[in-house]
């Protein structure tokens, strides 16, 4: 299908390369005015759409490049924003020398929340975009012309929620309104800080579903896992600072989100033990040990590095659980 499609459309515009991915899809670029975070969310009936459509840089902006995708629009668009260009100026420069501009679909948002979007005249219908305050939604090759309006409404109505969740809600609304006429295969969600960040902090969230029958459902699951591990990370930080009560609370929040996750249950138990609630810790550890004896061995190693501070008697109790 890809080759014949390229040939038929290429006869008109004569501007296509075989290596350009056919990311006919729907996406959103957005910014949180409170945190400054910026995001790109996308779903498509195309393998690994996350490697082609979403581009974002902390403190700079975000780009979604799709339809007959010109992947260079991502890094080039971000570079133009860094030079001080507005999204409108950057988009105009990208399209000016692009012979395939009429089959491109592009959206750009900057760190100030300014947006610009382009839907080429030869994008396969239904195709269109809507720009609003701190966001742009765009879609092509959709089953209906209701997709991007539904995305825009969902994003606007979700004000107050975290940016990642708002982007996901917009994508889900697009799917409910018909989505890609071919179905679904992959999705991605990228969130970056609003301020320039060190390389190891340059992306707040970077989730991809490369090949799945229900990519948005999987993306939603991964985002929930991410949120749970945010609590785990906060718990680890509290342990480093010797704040065992805080650690226990954070581990407990994570476990409540995924009660069958042994890692979360285990560290919740260790937090309880370090807070003097050894009996409660023992209940959780017993469940963990029954699933995998290696956790018992790990428990024996924690006191030597200061991660488990209980009396000798209580240590023996935790080790002998059956």
C-alpha positions in Angstrom: 0.0 0.0 0.0 2.8 2.4 0.9 4.6 2.2 -2.5 1.4 2.6 -4.6 0.2 5.5 -2.4 3.5 7.2 -2.8 3.4 6.7 -6.6 -0.1 8.0 -7.0 0.3 11.1 -4.9 3.9 11.6 -6.1 2.7 12.0 -9.6 1.1 15.3 -8.6 3.6 16.8 -6.3 6.8 14.9 -7.3 8.3 15.5 -3.9 8.4 12.2 -2.0 11.1 9.9 -0.9 10.7 6.2 -0.3 12.3 6.6 3.2 9.7 9.2 4.3 7.4 7.5 6.8 3.7 7.6 6.0 2.6 8.8 9.5 -1.0 9.5 8.6 -2.2 10.1 12.1 -3.6 12.4 14.7 -1.6 14.3 17.3 -1.6 17.2 19.8 1.1 19.6 20.8 0.4 21.4 24.1 1.7 23.5 27.0 0.8 23.7 30.6 0.6 27.4 31.5 1.2 26.7 35.2 4.2 24.4 35.0 5.5 25.5 31.6 5.7 21.8 30.5 5.3 21.1 26.8 4.1 17.8 25.3 3.4 15.9 22.1 0.9 13.1 22.0 0.2 10.9 18.9 -1.5 7.8 17.7 -1.4 6.2 14.2 -1.9 3.0 12.2 1.8 2.9 11.5 4.6 1.1 13.3 6.6 3.0 15.9 5.0 6.4 15.2 7.0 7.7 18.2 10.2 7.7 16.2 8.8 10.0 13.5 6.1 12.4 14.7 6.9 13.8 18.1 9.9 16.2 18.8 10.4 18.3 21.9 13.1 20.1 23.8 13.1 21.4 27.3 12.7 25.2 27.5 12.3 25.4 23.7 9.1 23.9 22.3 7.5 20.9 20.7 6.8 19.8 17.1 4.5 17.2 15.5 5.4 16.4 11.9 3.1 13.9 10.1 1.1 12.9 7.0 4.0 12.3 4.5 6.4 13.0 7.3 9.4 15.2 6.8 11.3 14.1 10.0 13.8 17.0 9.6 11.0 19.4 10.5 11.3 18.2 14.1 14.9 19.1 14.9 15.0 22.0 12.4 11.8 23.5 13.9 13.3 23.3 17.4 16.5 24.9 16.2 14.6 27.8 14.7 12.7 28.3 17.9 16.1 28.4 19.8 17.2 31.1 17.3 14.3 33.2 18.5 11.9 32.6 15.7 8.2 32.4 16.6 6.3 29.2 15.7 4.7 31.0 12.7 8.1 32.1 11.5 9.7 28.7 12.0 6.8 27.0 10.1 7.1 29.4 7.2 10.8 28.7 6.9 10.3 24.9 7.0 7.7 25.0 4.3 9.3 27.6 2.1 11.7 25.2 0.3 9.7 22.0 0.8 8.3 20.7 -2.5 6.1 18.4 -0.6 4.5 21.1 1.6 1.0 20.2 0.3 1.1 16.7 1.7 2.7 17.7 5.0 1.0 18.3 8.3 2.9 20.1 11.0 2.3 21.8 14.3 4.7 23.8 16.5 4.4 25.2 20.0 7.0 27.2 21.9 7.8 27.8 25.5 5.5 30.8 25.6 2.5 28.7 24.4 2.4 30.3 20.9 1.3 27.8 18.3 1.3 27.4 14.5 -0.1 24.6 12.3 -0.2 23.6 8.7 -2.3 21.1 6.9 -1.4 20.7 3.2 -4.1 20.8 0.6 -3.2 17.3 -0.6 -3.4 15.6 2.9 -5.8 12.7 2.6 -9.2 13.5 4.0 -10.5 13.9 6.4 -7.7 16.2 7.5 -7.5 19.4 9.4 -6.2 21.2 12.5 -7.4 23.5 15.3 -5.1 25.8 17.2 -6.1 27.2 20.6 -4.6 28.7 23.7 -1.5 26.6 24.5 -2.3 23.8 22.1 -2.8 22.6 18.5 -4.6 19.4 17.4 -4.1 18.0 13.9 -5.2 14.9 12.0 -5.2 13.4 8.5 -6.6 10.3 6.9 -9.3 10.2 9.6 -12.5 8.2 9.4 -14.6 11.4 10.1 -14.1 15.1 10.2 -15.0 15.1 13.9 -11.7 13.8 15.2 -9.6 17.0 15.7 -12.6 19.1 17.0 -13.3 16.3 19.6 -9.6 16.4 20.6 -9.7 20.2 21.0 -12.8 20.0 23.2 -11.4 17.3 25.4 -8.1 19.2 25.9 -9.9 22.4 26.8 -12.3 20.7 29.2 -9.5 18.9 31.1 -7.9 22.1 32.3 -6.4 21.7 35.8 -5.3 18.1 35.3 -1.6 17.2 34.6 -0.5 17.9 31.1 0.3 14.3 30.2 -3.2 13.2 31.3 -4.8 16.0 29.3 -2.9 15.0 26.2 -4.0 11.4 26.6 -7.6 12.5 27.1 -7.4 14.4 23.8 -6.1 11.4 22.0 -8.8 9.2 23.4 -11.4 11.7 22.3 -10.0 11.5 18.8 -10.2 7.8 18.8 -13.8 7.9 20.0 -14.7 10.3 17.2 -13.5 7.8 14.6 -9.7 8.0 14.6 -7.5 6.8 11.8 -9.6 5.3 9.0 -7.2 2.3 8.9 -7.4 1.6 12.6 -4.6 1.8 15.2 -1.1 0.4 15.8 1.2 2.7 17.7 1.2 5.7 20.0 3.6 8.0 21.9 3.7 10.6 24.6 6.6 13.0 25.3 6.6 15.7 28.0 9.5 18.1 28.5 10.1 20.8 31.2 9.3 24.4 30.4 12.8 25.5 31.3 16.1 24.5 29.9 17.3 21.4 31.7 20.3 19.2 32.1 20.5 16.3 29.6 19.4 13.7 32.3 16.4 15.9 33.1 15.5 16.9 29.5 12.4 14.7 29.3 9.8 14.4 32.1 7.9 11.7 30.3 8.9 9.6 27.2 6.5 6.7 26.6 6.1 4.8 23.4 3.9 1.9 22.2 5.4 0.7 19.0 3.0 -2.1 18.0 -0.2 -2.9 19.8 -3.8 -3.7 19.0 -5.0 -1.0 21.5 -2.1 1.5 21.7 -3.9 4.2 23.6 -5.0 1.7 26.3 -1.4 0.6 26.6 -0.2 4.2 26.7 -2.7 4.9 29.5 -1.4 1.9 31.4 2.2 3.0 31.0 1.4 6.5 32.2 -0.2 5.0 35.3 2.9 2.9 35.9 5.0 6.1 35.5 2.9 7.9 38.1 3.3 5.0 40.5 7.0 5.0 40.0 7.1 8.7 40.7 6.0 7.8 44.2 8.6 5.0 44.3 11.3 7.5 43.3 10.1 10.0 46.0 10.3 7.1 48.5 13.8 6.3 47.5 14.8 10.0 47.9 13.2 10.0 51.4 15.2 6.9 52.3 18.4 8.7 51.2 17.5 11.5 53.6 16.6 9.2 56.4 12.9 10.3 56.2 11.5 6.8 56.8 7.9 8.0 57.5 7.8 9.9 54.3 9.3 7.0 52.4 6.7 4.6 53.8 3.9 7.0 52.6 5.3 7.3 49.1 5.8 3.5 48.8 2.3 3.0 50.1 0.9 5.3 47.4 2.7 3.4 44.7 1.5 0.0 46.0 -2.1 1.2 46.2 -1.9 2.0 42.5 -0.5 -1.5 41.6 -1.2 -3.8 44.5 0.1 -6.9 42.7 3.5 -5.3 41.9 6.0 -7.1 44.2 8.6 -4.3 44.0 6.1 -1.7 45.3 4.7 -4.1 48.0 8.3 -4.9 49.1 9.5 -1.4 49.6 6.3 -0.4 51.3 7.0 -3.2 53.7 10.6 -2.0 54.3 9.3 1.5 54.9 6.9 0.1 57.5 9.6 -1.8 59.2 11.9 1.2 59.4 9.0 3.2 60.9 8.6 0.6 63.7 5.5 -1.1 62.3 7.2 -4.5 62.0 4.0 -6.5 62.3 2.5 -4.7 59.4 5.7 -5.0 57.4 5.7 -8.8 58.1 2.3 -9.2 56.6 3.4 -7.7 53.3 6.8 -9.4 53.2 5.1 -12.8 53.8 3.1 -12.2 50.6 6.2 -11.2 48.7 8.3 -14.1 49.9 5.6 -16.6 48.8 5.8 -15.3 45.3 9.6 -15.1 45.1 12.2 -16.2 47.7 14.8 -13.9 46.2 13.2 -11.0 48.1 14.0 -12.7 51.4 17.6 -12.8 50.4 17.5 -9.1 49.5 16.1 -8.3 52.9 19.1 -9.9 54.5 21.4 -7.6 52.6 19.6 -4.3 53.5 21.0 -3.7 57.1 24.6 -3.7 55.9 23.9 -0.7 53.7 21.6 1.1 56.2 18.4 0.5 54.3 16.8 -1.6 57.0 17.2 -0.5 60.6 15.5 -2.8 63.0 16.5 -4.8 66.1 18.2 -8.1 65.8 15.0 -9.8 67.1 12.8 -8.1 64.6 15.3 -8.8 61.8 15.1 -12.5 62.7 11.3 -12.3 62.6 11.3 -10.7 59.1 13.7 -13.4 57.8 11.8 -16.4 59.2 8.4 -15.5 57.8 6.5 -18.4 56.3 
